[in-house]
Amino acid sequence: MMVGQKGPMVVLCLLLALLLGGCADIGYYGQSVGGHFQLMRATRHIDDWLADSSAPAALKQRLRLAQDIRHFAVADLHLPDNASYRRYADLQRRHVVWNVVAAPELSLTLKTWCFPVVGCVGYRGYFSESDAQAEAQALRQQGLEVSVYGVPAYSTLGWMNWLGGDPLLNTFLYYPEGEVARLLFHELSHQVLYVPDDTVFNESFATAVERLGGALWLQQASETARIDYAAFDARRQQFRALTRATRERLAAIYKQVDHLAPVDKSQLAMKLDAMRDFRAAYAALKTCWGGYSGYDAWVAQANNAAFGAQAAYDDLVPGFEALFARKGQDWPRFYDAVRQLSARPASERAQQLKQWASEPLELPRNARSNDAPTY
């Protein structure tokens, strides 16, 4: 990318405005374009990092691992072979962007923002945490429950491959090996297929690809990598099971809500009971984990918005896994079937996925999982 030339920068701004902004205000356009451009300026090709004598040995080891995972994604999972994840940047921070999600007091249905190309989504992303917190405060003043969370990676859906593609970042490069693989598979799957206005379909598809692909990667990984990942993943599966059960309990409470009537104090009391039980169960989990505190921040701000955001990564995954099995675990056939399914109305494709999930077709043991991605 020739950052010193005005032409590519203008095109970048226009593309990102379409991809990320649409109906948003000019300030949001500016932070989206400026944040992404700063990120791209910080990247260098992996080969350059590997040839740099001043680069730490640990970094080079992780970059070689990422290269192997990237090759596996193309050769074994038939994911796109393009410029994405061939470059690396150290952003000197823990997260690349911060997402803002919001939901009503007695609902798990997320507020949505609508943009060209990507359609309507249940979150708004910011490259600055302070900007995200300012948006969150404005939403709280509207009476909404709000959650702000940092994410390690985002996808430009392949639109930026001509400018170097989505990069590897320090925000996830040092995750356990299996988690790095899963994250890359998830983000690359968005370049296979993305359906505007259907976050649950898109994220469930990507989550299915990352779970199935991650299981295959770990089969050929070292025993140390498998052991490290198993400990990491076991905690996550237990936490996801707890949050899923709480989400289902809350959904049952809210199902009885008449949104045209005044707030029912009895339903608020049931909600508070559910949240109290959730936090007590989490405290018990932490004891079992020997005090591991990796989910403390999420639990501290857990609310309808946080639980609603999780649902997008869970709800339709079993259906996609069942479809993969129906296609003989053949990746190209699976992708073709998903594309065909995506052409149907949203309600029909969701119903079809739920039907496949309910039918007795077993996946191989090593391809089943009940967890969800960390970002």
C-alpha positions as YAML, in Angstrom:
chain: A
units: angstrom
residues:
- id: 1
  name: MET
  ca: [0.00, 0.00, 0.00]
- id: 2
  name: MET
  ca: [1.43, 3.36, -1.01]
- id: 3
  name: VAL
  ca: [0.30, 5.53, 1.87]
- id: 4
  name: GLY
  ca: [2.06, 8.59, 0.51]
- id: 5
  name: GLN
  ca: [-0.20, 8.81, -2.52]
- id: 6
  name: LYS
  ca: [-3.55, 10.56, -2.29]
- id: 7
  name: GLY
  ca: [-5.42, 8.27, -4.70]
- id: 8
  name: PRO
  ca: [-5.37, 5.03, -2.64]
- id: 9
  name: MET
  ca: [-6.26, 6.97, 0.52]
- id: 10
  name: VAL
  ca: [-9.33, 8.51, -1.13]
- id: 11
  name: VAL
  ca: [-10.51, 5.11, -2.34]
- id: 12
  name: LEU
  ca: [-9.87, 3.65, 1.11]
- id: 13
  name: CYS
  ca: [-12.00, 6.36, 2.71]
- id: 14
  name: LEU
  ca: [-14.83, 5.79, 0.28]
- id: 15
  name: LEU
  ca: [-14.78, 2.03, 0.70]
- id: 16
  name: LEU
  ca: [-14.65, 2.18, 4.47]
- id: 17
  name: ALA
  ca: [-17.43, 4.73, 4.54]
- id: 18
  name: LEU
  ca: [-19.59, 2.29, 2.61]
- id: 19
  name: LEU
  ca: [-18.45, -0.71, 4.61]
- id: 20
  name: LEU
  ca: [-18.52, 0.76, 8.08]
- id: 21
  name: GLY
  ca: [-20.55, 3.91, 8.01]
- id: 22
  name: GLY
  ca: [-23.50, 4.46, 5.69]
- id: 23
  name: CYS
  ca: [-26.13, 6.12, 7.85]
- id: 24
  name: ALA
  ca: [-23.71, 7.01, 10.62]
- id: 25
  name: ASP
  ca: [-22.59, 10.59, 11.34]
- id: 26
  name: ILE
  ca: [-19.45, 12.15, 9.92]
- id: 27
  name: GLY
  ca: [-17.59, 11.71, 13.22]
- id: 28
  name: TYR
  ca: [-18.21, 8.00, 13.12]
- id: 29
  name: TYR
  ca: [-16.99, 7.89, 9.50]
- id: 30
  name: GLY
  ca: [-13.84, 9.71, 10.56]
- id: 31
  name: GLN
  ca: [-12.92, 7.39, 13.43]
- id: 32
  name: SER
  ca: [-13.65, 4.30, 11.30]
- id: 33
  name: VAL
  ca: [-11.53, 5.44, 8.36]
- id: 34
  name: GLY
  ca: [-8.76, 6.96, 10.47]
- id: 35
  name: GLY
  ca: [-8.55, 3.99, 12.80]
- id: 36
  name: HIS
  ca: [-8.31, 1.46, 10.02]
- id: 37
  name: PHE
  ca: [-5.76, 3.53, 8.10]
- id: 38
  name: GLN
  ca: [-3.56, 3.89, 11.18]
- id: 39
  name: LEU
  ca: [-3.75, 0.14, 11.69]
- id: 40
  name: MET
  ca: [-2.71, -0.56, 8.09]
- id: 41
  name: ARG
  ca: [0.20, 1.89, 8.33]
- id: 42
  name: ALA
  ca: [1.52, -0.08, 11.30]
- id: 43
  name: THR
  ca: [1.63, -3.39, 9.42]
- id: 44
  name: ARG
  ca: [4.62, -5.07, 7.82]
- id: 45
  name: HIS
  ca: [4.70, -8.25, 5.78]
- id: 46
  name: ILE
  ca: [5.50, -11.35, 7.82]
- id: 47
  name: ASP
  ca: [8.62, -11.99, 5.73]
- id: 48
  name: ASP
  ca: [9.93, -8.56, 6.71]
- id: 49
  name: TRP
  ca: [9.39, -9.30, 10.40]
- id: 50
  name: LEU
  ca: [11.12, -12.67, 10.07]
- id: 51
  name: ALA
  ca: [14.10, -11.06, 8.34]
- id: 52
  name: ASP
  ca: [14.39, -8.34, 11.00]
- id: 53
  name: SER
  ca: [17.28, -9.20, 13.34]
- id: 54
  name: SER
  ca: [15.83, -6.96, 16.05]
- id: 55
  name: ALA
  ca: [12.46, -8.73, 16.13]
- id: 56
  name: PRO
  ca: [12.04, -10.96, 19.23]
- id: 57
  name: ALA
  ca: [12.46, -14.70, 18.73]
- id: 58
  name: ALA
  ca: [9.09, -15.34, 20.41]
- id: 59
  name: LEU
  ca: [7.37, -13.08, 17.89]
- id: 60
  name: LYS
  ca: [9.02, -14.84, 14.97]
- id: 61
  name: GLN
  ca: [7.92, -18.21, 16.35]
- id: 62
  name: ARG
  ca: [4.30, -17.05, 16.54]
- id: 63
  name: LEU
  ca: [4.42, -15.54, 13.06]
- id: 64
  name: ARG
  ca: [5.70, -18.83, 11.62]
- id: 65
  name: LEU
  ca: [2.86, -20.60, 13.41]
- id: 66
  name: ALA
  ca: [0.38, -18.13, 11.91]
- id: 67
  name: GLN
  ca: [1.82, -18.81, 8.46]
- id: 68
  name: ASP
  ca: [1.27, -22.54, 8.98]
- id: 69
  name: ILE
  ca: [-2.31, -21.93, 10.12]
- id: 70
  name: ARG
  ca: [-2.94, -19.66, 7.13]
- id: 71
  name: HIS
  ca: [-1.67, -22.37, 4.76]
- id: 72
  name: PHE
  ca: [-3.86, -24.95, 6.50]
- id: 73
  name: ALA
  ca: [-6.88, -22.67, 6.09]
- id: 74
  name: VAL
  ca: [-6.41, -22.67, 2.33]
- id: 75
  name: ALA
  ca: [-5.22, -26.23, 1.75]
- id: 76
  name: ASP
  ca: [-7.49, -28.09, 4.17]
- id: 77
  name: LEU
  ca: [-10.50, -25.84, 4.81]
- id: 78
  name: HIS
  ca: [-10.67, -24.25, 1.33]
- id: 79
  name: LEU
  ca: [-10.84, -20.77, 2.83]
- id: 80
  name: PRO
  ca: [-9.81, -17.80, 0.65]
- id: 81
  name: ASP
  ca: [-6.18, -17.59, -0.50]
- id: 82
  name: ASN
  ca: [-5.58, -13.85, -0.54]
- id: 83
  name: ALA
  ca: [-3.65, -11.04, 1.17]
- id: 84
  name: SER
  ca: [-5.39, -11.32, 4.54]
- id: 85
  name: TYR
  ca: [-3.24, -12.40, 7.50]
- id: 86
  name: ARG
  ca: [0.04, -12.13, 5.58]
- id: 87
  name: ARG
  ca: [1.03, -8.97, 7.49]
- id: 88
  name: TYR
  ca: [1.47, -8.15, 11.18]
- id: 89
  name: ALA
  ca: [1.17, -5.10, 13.43]
- id: 90
  name: ASP
  ca: [1.78, -4.52, 17.12]
- id: 91
  name: LEU
  ca: [-0.84, -1.97, 18.20]
- id: 92
  name: GLN
  ca: [0.57, -1.60, 21.73]
- id: 93
  name: ARG
  ca: [-2.87, -2.26, 23.21]
- id: 94
  name: ARG
  ca: [-5.01, -5.26, 24.19]
- id: 95
  name: HIS
  ca: [-7.89, -4.73, 21.75]
- id: 96
  name: VAL
  ca: [-8.14, -3.52, 18.18]
- id: 97
  name: VAL
  ca: [-11.69, -2.13, 18.52]
- id: 98
  name: TRP
  ca: [-14.38, -1.78, 21.18]
- id: 99
  name: ASN
  ca: [-17.96, -2.79, 20.39]
- id: 100
  name: VAL
  ca: [-21.01, -1.15, 21.91]
- id: 101
  name: VAL
  ca: [-24.21, -3.20, 22.25]
- id: 102
  name: ALA
  ca: [-27.51, -2.15, 23.80]
- id: 103
  name: ALA
  ca: [-30.85, -3.73, 24.72]
- id: 104
  name: PRO
  ca: [-34.05, -2.74, 26.58]
- id: 105
  name: GLU
  ca: [-34.57, -3.37, 30.29]
- id: 106
  name: LEU
  ca: [-36.78, -6.43, 29.71]
- id: 107
  name: SER
  ca: [-35.52, -7.85, 26.41]
- id: 108
  name: LEU
  ca: [-32.50, -9.57, 24.90]
- id: 109
  name: THR
  ca: [-33.19, -8.03, 21.48]
- id: 110
  name: LEU
  ca: [-30.27, -5.80, 20.55]
- id: 111
  name: LYS
  ca: [-30.54, -2.29, 19.19]
- id: 112
  name: THR
  ca: [-29.33, -2.27, 15.59]
- id: 113
  name: TRP
  ca: [-27.38, 0.17, 13.43]
- id: 114
  name: CYS
  ca: [-27.74, -0.01, 9.65]
- id: 115
  name: PHE
  ca: [-25.01, 0.55, 7.08]
- id: 116
  name: PRO
  ca: [-24.60, -0.02, 3.33]
- id: 117
  name: VAL
  ca: [-23.01, -3.35, 2.30]
- id: 118
  name: VAL
  ca: [-23.08, -4.98, 5.75]
- id: 119
  name: GLY
  ca: [-26.74, -4.11, 6.40]
- id: 120
  name: CYS
  ca: [-28.09, -3.84, 9.95]
- id: 121
  name: VAL
  ca: [-25.98, -5.18, 12.81]
- id: 122
  name: GLY
  ca: [-26.45, -5.31, 16.56]
- id: 123
  name: TYR
  ca: [-23.28, -3.46, 17.53]
- id: 124
  name: ARG
  ca: [-21.25, -0.35, 16.78]
- id: 125
  name: GLY
  ca: [-17.47, -0.55, 16.71]
- id: 126
  name: TYR
  ca: [-14.93, 2.09, 17.75]
- id: 127
  name: PHE
  ca: [-11.15, 2.22, 17.48]
- id: 128
  name: SER
  ca: [-11.07, 4.35, 20.64]
- id: 129
  name: GLU
  ca: [-12.35, 2.99, 23.95]
- id: 130
  name: SER
  ca: [-13.24, 6.50, 25.12]
- id: 131
  name: ASP
  ca: [-15.41, 7.01, 22.03]
- id: 132
  name: ALA
  ca: [-17.12, 3.69, 22.71]
- id: 133
  name: GLN
  ca: [-17.78, 4.67, 26.32]
- id: 134
  name: ALA
  ca: [-19.21, 8.03, 25.23]
- id: 135
  name: GLU
  ca: [-21.64, 6.25, 22.89]
- id: 136
  name: ALA
  ca: [-22.53, 3.85, 25.68]
- id: 137
  name: GLN
  ca: [-23.35, 6.71, 28.03]
- id: 138
  name: ALA
  ca: [-25.62, 8.32, 25.45]
- id: 139
  name: LEU
  ca: [-27.49, 5.03, 25.03]
- id: 140
  name: ARG
  ca: [-27.88, 4.61, 28.79]
- id: 141
  name: GLN
  ca: [-29.51, 8.03, 28.92]
- id: 142
  name: GLN
  ca: [-32.13, 6.59, 26.52]
- id: 143
  name: GLY
  ca: [-33.00, 3.96, 29.12]
- id: 144
  name: LEU
  ca: [-31.11, 1.08, 27.48]
- id: 145
  name: GLU
  ca: [-28.81, -1.46, 29.10]
- id: 146
  name: VAL
  ca: [-25.40, -1.19, 27.47]
- id: 147
  name: SER
  ca: [-22.25, -3.29, 27.27]
- id: 148
  name: VAL
  ca: [-18.85, -2.24, 25.93]
- id: 149
  name: TYR
  ca: [-16.33, -4.96, 25.16]
- id: 150
  name: GLY
  ca: [-12.97, -5.11, 23.45]
- id: 151
  name: VAL
  ca: [-12.42, -7.44, 20.52]
- id: 152
  name: PRO
  ca: [-9.12, -8.81, 19.20]
- id: 153
  name: ALA
  ca: [-9.94, -8.76, 15.47]
- id: 154
  name: TYR
  ca: [-12.46, -7.60, 12.92]
- id: 155
  name: SER
  ca: [-13.14, -8.41, 9.28]
- id: 156
  name: THR
  ca: [-13.35, -6.07, 6.31]
- id: 157
  name: LEU
  ca: [-15.05, -8.96, 4.43]
- id: 158
  name: GLY
  ca: [-12.22, -9.09, 1.87]
- id: 159
  name: TRP
  ca: [-12.82, -5.55, 0.63]
- id: 160
  name: MET
  ca: [-9.37, -4.44, 1.80]
- id: 161
  name: ASN
  ca: [-7.32, -7.29, 0.33]
- id: 162
  name: TRP
  ca: [-6.05, -5.04, -2.45]
- id: 163
  name: LEU
  ca: [-4.56, -2.79, 0.25]
- id: 164
  name: GLY
  ca: [-2.87, -5.58, 2.19]
- id: 165
  name: GLY
  ca: [-5.84, -7.39, 3.70]
- id: 166
  name: ASP
  ca: [-6.81, -7.89, 7.31]
- id: 167
  name: PRO
  ca: [-3.61, -8.21, 9.38]
- id: 168
  name: LEU
  ca: [-2.37, -10.41, 12.17]
- id: 169
  name: LEU
  ca: [-2.31, -8.40, 15.38]
- id: 170
  name: ASN
  ca: [-0.64, -8.58, 18.79]
- id: 171
  name: THR
  ca: [-4.19, -8.54, 20.23]
- id: 172
  name: PHE
  ca: [-4.56, -12.24, 19.43]
- id: 173
  name: LEU
  ca: [-1.25, -13.60, 18.14]
- id: 174
  name: TYR
  ca: [-0.20, -14.94, 21.57]
- id: 175
  name: TYR
  ca: [-3.47, -16.74, 22.29]
- id: 176
  name: PRO
  ca: [-3.22, -20.54, 22.69]
- id: 177
  name: GLU
  ca: [-2.40, -22.12, 19.35]
- id: 178
  name: GLY
  ca: [-5.83, -23.65, 18.87]
- id: 179
  name: GLU
  ca: [-7.49, -20.30, 19.57]
- id: 180
  name: VAL
  ca: [-5.34, -18.45, 17.04]
- id: 181
  name: ALA
  ca: [-6.38, -21.03, 14.46]
- id: 182
  name: ARG
  ca: [-10.04, -20.72, 15.33]
- id: 183
  name: LEU
  ca: [-9.97, -16.94, 15.18]
- id: 184
  name: LEU
  ca: [-8.35, -16.88, 11.75]
- id: 185
  name: PHE
  ca: [-10.79, -19.49, 10.42]
- id: 186
  name: HIS
  ca: [-13.71, -17.46, 11.80]
- id: 187
  name: GLU
  ca: [-12.61, -14.19, 10.20]
- id: 188
  name: LEU
  ca: [-11.74, -15.80, 6.86]
- id: 189
  name: SER
  ca: [-15.15, -17.47, 6.71]
- id: 190
  name: HIS
  ca: [-16.73, -14.00, 6.59]
- id: 191
  name: GLN
  ca: [-14.92, -13.61, 3.26]
- id: 192
  name: VAL
  ca: [-16.58, -16.80, 1.99]
- id: 193
  name: LEU
  ca: [-20.08, -15.54, 2.69]
- id: 194
  name: TYR
  ca: [-21.69, -12.54, 4.35]
- id: 195
  name: VAL
  ca: [-25.45, -11.89, 4.27]
- id: 196
  name: PRO
  ca: [-26.57, -8.31, 4.95]
- id: 197
  name: ASP
  ca: [-29.03, -7.82, 7.81]
- id: 198
  name: ASP
  ca: [-28.54, -11.25, 9.40]
- id: 199
  name: THR
  ca: [-25.92, -11.14, 12.15]
- id: 200
  name: VAL
  ca: [-27.01, -14.45, 13.69]
- id: 201
  name: PHE
  ca: [-26.69, -16.32, 10.36]
- id: 202
  name: ASN
  ca: [-23.29, -14.78, 9.60]
- id: 203
  name: GLU
  ca: [-21.76, -15.28, 13.02]
- id: 204
  name: SER
  ca: [-23.19, -18.76, 13.51]
- id: 205
  name: PHE
  ca: [-21.75, -19.81, 10.14]
- id: 206
  name: ALA
  ca: [-18.34, -18.38, 11.03]
- id: 207
  name: THR
  ca: [-18.46, -19.99, 14.46]
- id: 208
  name: ALA
  ca: [-19.27, -23.38, 12.92]
- id: 209
  name: VAL
  ca: [-16.30, -23.04, 10.55]
- id: 210
  name: GLU
  ca: [-13.97, -22.08, 13.39]
- id: 211
  name: ARG
  ca: [-15.11, -24.97, 15.60]
- id: 212
  name: LEU
  ca: [-14.90, -27.61, 12.90]
- id: 213
  name: GLY
  ca: [-11.70, -26.24, 11.40]
- id: 214
  name: GLY
  ca: [-10.13, -25.73, 14.81]
- id: 215
  name: ALA
  ca: [-10.76, -29.36, 15.72]
- id: 216
  name: LEU
  ca: [-9.03, -30.47, 12.52]
- id: 217
  name: TRP
  ca: [-6.06, -28.19, 13.17]
- id: 218
  name: LEU
  ca: [-5.57, -29.56, 16.67]
- id: 219
  name: GLN
  ca: [-5.53, -33.14, 15.36]
- id: 220
  name: GLN
  ca: [-2.19, -32.43, 13.70]
- id: 221
  name: ALA
  ca: [-0.86, -30.00, 16.32]
- id: 222
  name: SER
  ca: [1.67, -30.92, 19.00]
- id: 223
  name: GLU
  ca: [0.59, -32.64, 22.20]
- id: 224
  name: THR
  ca: [1.64, -29.54, 24.14]
- id: 225
  name: ALA
  ca: [-0.60, -27.36, 22.00]
- id: 226
  name: ARG
  ca: [-3.52, -29.73, 22.52]
- id: 227
  name: ILE
  ca: [-3.01, -29.81, 26.29]
- id: 228
  name: ASP
  ca: [-2.71, -26.01, 26.55]
- id: 229
  name: TYR
  ca: [-5.79, -25.50, 24.46]
- id: 230
  name: ALA
  ca: [-7.80, -28.14, 26.33]
- id: 231
  name: ALA
  ca: [-7.37, -26.25, 29.62]
- id: 232
  name: PHE
  ca: [-8.29, -22.94, 27.97]
- id: 233
  name: ASP
  ca: [-11.28, -24.44, 26.17]
- id: 234
  name: ALA
  ca: [-12.65, -26.37, 29.14]
- id: 235
  name: ARG
  ca: [-13.12, -23.17, 31.12]
- id: 236
  name: ARG
  ca: [-14.75, -21.48, 28.17]
- id: 237
  name: GLN
  ca: [-17.18, -24.32, 27.56]
- id: 238
  name: GLN
  ca: [-18.25, -24.26, 31.21]
- id: 239
  name: PHE
  ca: [-18.67, -20.49, 31.15]
- id: 240
  name: ARG
  ca: [-20.64, -20.58, 27.90]
- id: 241
  name: ALA
  ca: [-22.91, -23.28, 29.31]
- id: 242
  name: LEU
  ca: [-23.60, -21.06, 32.31]
- id: 243
  name: THR
  ca: [-24.31, -17.95, 30.23]
- id: 244
  name: ARG
  ca: [-26.48, -19.93, 27.80]
- id: 245
  name: ALA
  ca: [-28.60, -21.27, 30.66]
- id: 246
  name: THR
  ca: [-28.96, -17.77, 32.10]
- id: 247
  name: ARG
  ca: [-29.88, -16.36, 28.70]
- id: 248
  name: GLU
  ca: [-32.60, -18.99, 28.29]
- id: 249
  name: ARG
  ca: [-33.93, -18.20, 31.76]
- id: 250
  name: LEU
  ca: [-34.05, -14.48, 30.98]
- id: 251
  name: ALA
  ca: [-35.71, -15.11, 27.62]
- id: 252
  name: ALA
  ca: [-38.45, -17.10, 29.36]
- id: 253
  name: ILE
  ca: [-39.05, -14.21, 31.77]
- id: 254
  name: TYR
  ca: [-39.14, -11.61, 28.99]
- id: 255
  name: LYS
  ca: [-41.45, -13.73, 26.83]
- id: 256
  name: GLN
  ca: [-44.27, -12.73, 29.16]
- id: 257
  name: VAL
  ca: [-43.56, -9.00, 28.84]
- id: 258
  name: ASP
  ca: [-46.24, -6.69, 27.42]
- id: 259
  name: HIS
  ca: [-44.09, -3.91, 25.98]
- id: 260
  name: LEU
  ca: [-47.09, -1.58, 25.74]
- id: 261
  name: ALA
  ca: [-47.81, -1.83, 29.46]
- id: 262
  name: PRO
  ca: [-45.88, -0.33, 32.40]
- id: 263
  name: VAL
  ca: [-42.87, -2.31, 33.61]
- id: 264
  name: ASP
  ca: [-43.99, -5.29, 35.70]
- id: 265
  name: LYS
  ca: [-42.16, -5.22, 39.02]
- id: 266
  name: SER
  ca: [-42.55, -9.00, 39.42]
- id: 267
  name: GLN
  ca: [-40.66, -9.55, 36.16]
- id: 268
  name: LEU
  ca: [-37.93, -7.18, 37.30]
- id: 269
  name: ALA
  ca: [-37.66, -9.22, 40.50]
- id: 270
  name: MET
  ca: [-37.35, -12.47, 38.51]
- id: 271
  name: LYS
  ca: [-34.67, -10.86, 36.36]
- id: 272
  name: LEU
  ca: [-32.71, -9.80, 39.45]
- id: 273
  name: ASP
  ca: [-32.99, -13.33, 40.83]
- id: 274
  name: ALA
  ca: [-31.66, -14.77, 37.57]
- id: 275
  name: MET
  ca: [-28.69, -12.38, 37.57]
- id: 276
  name: ARG
  ca: [-27.97, -13.07, 41.24]
- id: 277
  name: ASP
  ca: [-27.97, -16.82, 40.58]
- id: 278
  name: PHE
  ca: [-25.73, -16.30, 37.54]
- id: 279
  name: ARG
  ca: [-23.09, -14.48, 39.56]
- id: 280
  name: ALA
  ca: [-23.25, -17.03, 42.38]
- id: 281
  name: ALA
  ca: [-22.77, -19.88, 39.90]
- id: 282
  name: TYR
  ca: [-19.85, -18.01, 38.33]
- id: 283
  name: ALA
  ca: [-18.20, -17.62, 41.72]
- id: 284
  name: ALA
  ca: [-18.48, -21.39, 42.16]
- id: 285
  name: LEU
  ca: [-16.91, -21.94, 38.75]
- id: 286
  name: LYS
  ca: [-13.99, -19.71, 39.67]
- id: 287
  name: THR
  ca: [-13.36, -21.84, 42.72]
- id: 288
  name: CYS
  ca: [-13.22, -24.94, 40.51]
- id: 289
  name: TRP
  ca: [-10.82, -23.10, 38.21]
- id: 290
  name: GLY
  ca: [-8.45, -22.28, 41.04]
- id: 291
  name: GLY
  ca: [-9.34, -18.61, 40.96]
- id: 292
  name: TYR
  ca: [-8.93, -18.01, 37.20]
- id: 293
  name: SER
  ca: [-10.37, -14.52, 36.64]
- id: 294
  name: GLY
  ca: [-10.45, -14.19, 32.85]
- id: 295
  name: TYR
  ca: [-14.21, -13.67, 32.73]
- id: 296
  name: ASP
  ca: [-14.48, -11.27, 35.68]
- id: 297
  name: ALA
  ca: [-14.84, -8.17, 33.52]
- id: 298
  name: TRP
  ca: [-17.63, -9.72, 31.44]
- id: 299
  name: VAL
  ca: [-19.53, -10.86, 34.53]
- id: 300
  name: ALA
  ca: [-19.14, -7.47, 36.21]
- id: 301
  name: GLN
  ca: [-21.07, -5.74, 33.44]
- id: 302
  name: ALA
  ca: [-23.33, -8.65, 32.43]
- id: 303
  name: ASN
  ca: [-26.77, -7.41, 31.40]
- id: 304
  name: ASN
  ca: [-29.33, -7.87, 28.63]
- id: 305
  name: ALA
  ca: [-27.01, -6.31, 26.06]
- id: 306
  name: ALA
  ca: [-24.12, -8.63, 26.93]
- id: 307
  name: PHE
  ca: [-26.30, -11.74, 26.88]
- id: 308
  name: GLY
  ca: [-28.01, -10.65, 23.66]
- id: 309
  name: ALA
  ca: [-24.67, -10.18, 21.91]
- id: 310
  name: GLN
  ca: [-23.61, -13.72, 22.83]
- id: 311
  name: ALA
  ca: [-26.69, -15.24, 21.20]
- id: 312
  name: ALA
  ca: [-25.52, -14.34, 17.69]
- id: 313
  name: TYR
  ca: [-22.55, -16.68, 18.06]
- id: 314
  name: ASP
  ca: [-24.52, -19.65, 19.37]
- id: 315
  name: ASP
  ca: [-28.06, -19.98, 18.11]
- id: 316
  name: LEU
  ca: [-27.68, -21.51, 14.62]
- id: 317
  name: VAL
  ca: [-24.30, -23.21, 15.00]
- id: 318
  name: PRO
  ca: [-25.72, -26.75, 15.52]
- id: 319
  name: GLY
  ca: [-27.59, -26.45, 12.24]
- id: 320
  name: PHE
  ca: [-24.44, -25.49, 10.33]
- id: 321
  name: GLU
  ca: [-22.53, -28.35, 11.95]
- id: 322
  name: ALA
  ca: [-25.31, -30.74, 10.92]
- id: 323
  name: LEU
  ca: [-25.18, -29.39, 7.36]
- id: 324
  name: PHE
  ca: [-21.41, -29.98, 7.26]
- id: 325
  name: ALA
  ca: [-22.03, -33.61, 8.24]
- id: 326
  name: ARG
  ca: [-24.76, -33.92, 5.60]
- id: 327
  name: LYS
  ca: [-22.27, -32.79, 2.96]
- id: 328
  name: GLY
  ca: [-19.86, -35.54, 3.91]
- id: 329
  name: GLN
  ca: [-17.58, -33.10, 5.77]
- id: 330
  name: ASP
  ca: [-16.58, -31.78, 2.35]
- id: 331
  name: TRP
  ca: [-15.74, -28.08, 2.66]
- id: 332
  name: PRO
  ca: [-16.52, -26.90, -0.91]
- id: 333
  name: ARG
  ca: [-19.85, -28.75, -0.88]
- id: 334
  name: PHE
  ca: [-20.62, -27.26, 2.53]
- id: 335
  name: TYR
  ca: [-19.86, -23.71, 1.39]
- id: 336
  name: ASP
  ca: [-21.99, -24.17, -1.74]
- id: 337
  name: ALA
  ca: [-24.89, -25.43, 0.37]
- id: 338
  name: VAL
  ca: [-24.57, -22.44, 2.72]
- id: 339
  name: ARG
  ca: [-24.60, -20.05, -0.24]
- id: 340
  name: GLN
  ca: [-27.75, -21.69, -1.56]
- id: 341
  name: LEU
  ca: [-29.33, -21.47, 1.87]
- id: 342
  name: SER
  ca: [-28.41, -17.79, 2.17]
- id: 343
  name: ALA
  ca: [-30.54, -16.99, -0.89]
- id: 344
  name: ARG
  ca: [-33.68, -17.96, 0.99]
- id: 345
  name: PRO
  ca: [-35.60, -15.55, 3.26]
- id: 346
  name: ALA
  ca: [-34.09, -15.15, 6.73]
- id: 347
  name: SER
  ca: [-36.93, -16.90, 8.54]
- id: 348
  name: GLU
  ca: [-36.77, -19.89, 6.18]
- id: 349
  name: ARG
  ca: [-33.01, -20.36, 6.47]
- id: 350
  name: ALA
  ca: [-33.15, -20.14, 10.27]
- id: 351
  name: GLN
  ca: [-35.99, -22.65, 10.39]
- id: 352
  name: GLN
  ca: [-34.11, -25.02, 8.08]
- id: 353
  name: LEU
  ca: [-30.96, -24.86, 10.20]
- id: 354
  name: LYS
  ca: [-32.93, -25.58, 13.36]
- id: 355
  name: GLN
  ca: [-34.59, -28.53, 11.65]
- id: 356
  name: TRP
  ca: [-31.25, -30.00, 10.59]
- id: 357
  name: ALA
  ca: [-29.94, -29.51, 14.12]
- id: 358
  name: SER
  ca: [-32.86, -31.48, 15.55]
- id: 359
  name: GLU
  ca: [-32.49, -34.46, 13.23]
- id: 360
  name: PRO
  ca: [-30.41, -37.47, 14.39]
- id: 361
  name: LEU
  ca: [-27.27, -37.12, 12.31]
- id: 362
  name: GLU
  ca: [-24.10, -37.53, 14.37]
- id: 363
  name: LEU
  ca: [-20.90, -35.59, 13.83]
- id: 364
  name: PRO
  ca: [-17.51, -37.20, 14.50]
- id: 365
  name: ARG
  ca: [-16.64, -36.80, 18.18]
- id: 366
  name: ASN
  ca: [-13.65, -34.56, 17.49]
- id: 367
  name: ALA
  ca: [-15.80, -32.10, 15.51]
- id: 368
  name: ARG
  ca: [-18.37, -31.35, 18.22]
- id: 369
  name: SER
  ca: [-18.14, -28.46, 20.61]
- id: 370
  name: ASN
  ca: [-20.43, -26.31, 22.69]
- id: 371
  name: ASP
  ca: [-18.27, -23.23, 23.07]
- id: 372
  name: ALA
  ca: [-18.29, -19.90, 21.27]
- id: 373
  name: PRO
  ca: [-15.63, -17.44, 20.08]
- id: 374
  name: THR
  ca: [-13.94, -15.03, 22.54]
- id: 375
  name: TYR
  ca: [-14.40, -11.78, 20.51]
...
